């Protein structure tokens, strides 16, 4: 049975009791949690990648996220999230997002950059054929145009 996403507080929550236990995101003694993982969530088309930041190296995080982006030819959002106790189980508390997708304001905040500059950078990538946009109402979601993108510095 797939995990269920539900509304919770001002965002969304993903029920993850069995997968959280199986992946070691939670440790329990006598059915009481002794450790809840510090996590980061990557959102792709049809995939949420939940990373335990205390147990996965930065290099492995990059490798996992890159593989997922190439496999799904997408990436919508990356955010720190919290693993919480929910009744007799656990849930990943996801911050609110416009249509649970890409949001330039959120990306700019995470990059500590001006929204206008992030938007212009995305438009530049689109002009050069690196990404394209799919519009959904007012939201614009970027997608990689190619399975492989090679970036080489110009000296």
C-alpha positions in Angstrom: 0.0 0.0 0.0 1.4 3.4 -1.0 2.1 6.0 1.7 -0.6 8.7 2.1 -0.2 12.4 1.9 -2.7 14.4 4.0 -3.2 18.0 5.0 -1.6 18.8 8.4 -1.2 22.2 9.9 -0.2 24.8 7.2 1.3 22.1 5.0 1.1 18.5 4.1 2.2 15.4 5.9 3.3 12.0 4.5 2.5 9.0 6.6 5.7 7.0 6.9 5.5 4.7 9.9 6.7 1.4 8.3 9.2 2.9 5.9 10.6 5.2 8.7 11.2 2.2 10.9 12.7 0.1 8.1 15.0 2.9 6.9 16.2 3.7 10.4 14.7 7.2 10.4 13.4 6.4 13.9 14.8 4.3 16.7 12.6 3.0 19.4 12.9 1.3 22.8 9.8 -0.3 24.2 7.8 1.3 21.4 8.9 4.8 22.5 11.0 6.8 20.1 14.6 7.5 21.1 15.7 9.1 17.9 13.8 11.0 15.1 16.0 11.7 12.1 17.0 15.2 10.9 15.7 15.0 7.3 15.7 16.7 3.9 13.0 16.0 1.3 13.5 16.2 -2.4 10.4 16.4 -4.6 10.4 15.0 -8.1 7.6 13.9 -10.4 6.0 10.9 -8.7 8.8 10.6 -6.1 9.7 12.0 -2.7 13.2 11.3 -1.6 13.7 11.5 2.1 17.3 11.8 3.3 18.6 11.3 6.9 21.0 14.2 7.1 22.9 12.8 10.1 23.7 9.5 8.4 24.1 10.2 4.7 27.2 12.1 3.5 26.9 15.2 1.3 28.5 13.3 -1.6 25.9 10.5 -1.4 23.1 13.0 -1.1 24.3 14.7 -4.3 24.5 11.3 -6.0 21.0 10.2 -4.9 19.4 13.5 -5.8 21.1 13.6 -9.2 20.1 10.0 -10.0 16.5 10.8 -9.0 16.4 14.0 -11.1 17.8 12.2 -14.2 15.4 9.2 -13.7 12.3 11.4 -13.4 13.6 14.3 -15.6 12.4 16.7 -12.9 13.0 18.3 -9.6 10.5 20.6 -8.0 11.6 21.3 -4.5 14.2 20.6 -1.9 13.5 21.5 1.8 14.4 20.5 5.3 11.5 18.8 7.0 10.7 17.2 10.3 9.8 13.6 11.2 7.0 13.7 13.8 5.1 11.4 16.0 1.5 11.0 14.7 -0.7 8.8 16.8 0.9 5.4 16.9 3.2 6.1 14.0 5.3 8.7 12.2 4.8 11.3 9.5 7.1 13.6 7.5 5.8 17.2 8.0 6.2 18.9 4.6 6.0 22.7 4.4 3.3 24.2 2.3 4.0 24.7 -1.4 2.1 26.0 -4.4 0.5 22.8 -5.8 3.2 20.9 -4.0 5.5 21.9 -6.8 8.2 24.3 -7.8 8.0 27.8 -6.3 10.5 30.5 -7.3 10.0 32.3 -4.0 10.9 29.2 -2.0 13.9 28.5 -4.2 15.1 32.1 -3.8 14.7 31.9 0.0 16.7 28.6 0.1 19.4 30.0 -2.1 19.4 33.3 -0.2 19.0 35.1 -3.5 16.6 37.7 -5.0 13.5 36.2 -6.5 13.9 38.3 -9.7 17.5 37.1 -10.2 16.5 33.4 -9.7 13.6 33.9 -12.2 16.1 35.5 -14.7 18.6 32.7 -14.2 15.8 30.1 -15.0 14.8 32.0 -18.1 18.5 32.1 -19.2 18.6 28.3 -18.7 15.4 28.0 -20.8 16.8 30.2 -23.6 19.8 28.0 -23.8 17.8 24.8 -24.0 18.9 23.4 -20.6 15.4 23.5 -19.1 11.8 24.1 -20.4 8.8 25.2 -18.4 5.4 23.6 -18.0 2.8 26.1 -16.9 0.0 25.1 -14.6 -2.2 28.1 -14.0 0.2 30.8 -12.7 2.9 28.3 -11.6 5.8 27.5 -13.9 7.6 24.2 -13.4 11.1 23.7 -14.9 12.1 20.4 -16.5 15.4 19.3 -17.7 15.5 19.2 -21.6 18.2 16.5 -21.7 19.0 13.4 -19.8 22.6 14.5 -19.3 23.9 18.0 -18.9 27.7 18.7 -18.9 28.9 21.9 -17.4 32.5 22.9 -18.1 34.2 26.0 -16.7 35.5 28.5 -19.3 39.0 29.6 -18.4 
